[in-house]
Amino acid sequence: MAVKVYGPTYASPKRVLVLLIEKEIEFETVDVDIFKGENKDPEFLKLQPFGELPVIQDGDYTLYESRAIIRYYADKYKDQGTDLLGKTIEERGLVEQWLEVEANNFHPPIFNLVVNVLFAPLLGTPSDSKLIQESDEKLGKVLDIYEERLSKNKYLAGEFFSLADLSHLAFGHYLVNQTGRGHLVRDRKHVSAWWDDISSRPSWKKVLQLYKYPV
């Protein structure tokens, strides 16, 4: 039975989709339009009580929170498809470390930029210029740390592509292509090379081909 993924056009569900392709796991998708409020429908809230995307259904098993989902499948199918966790406990520790960095340091400022630069005009709501400036500054500092790390390692957790790199693709796409802030990546030699590498993977190209971003 194929895994069912809700909300494929949005960024966080794409984090799950690229993982499923890397792990050679069959899936199907269910559209959920947050601009129409479909994520607040009572039936959807039975699956995800916070009304957020993504959610997966795998037979009788339901799971939400994209990073929890990618960890679950990377572990469950460790010996299938691309190994995204590392071969030793030390490598796994670094994968987990950089996944946390992505979630707690990279994601918040880019999320704020996406909301204020891209979504606010679509929704007819005002943008927070102070928050935009603060997010630009925070993201620049985070990417300076990435530049140092990637000057010594091909990928964030070492010399192998992992969940830590994969987790950046969904919102990294917004950063490089849709917020007018691609220079934050391109001005950093090693970050730029890393981005070109991970965003050129066939799995990510397939996600972009099949499921367009909403903006």
Protein Blocks (a to p, Z undefined) as FASTA:
>chain_A
ZZddehklbmklmmmmmmmmmnopacddddddfknopmmgfklmmmmmnopacdddehja
ccehjklmmmmmmmmmmmgcjafebjbfklmmmmmmmmmmmmmmmmmmmmmmmmmmmmmm
mnopacdfklmmmmmmmmmmmmmmmmmmmmmbfblnlmbdcfklmmmmmmmmmmmmmnop
mmmmmmpmklmmmmmmmmmpfklmmmmmmmccfZZ
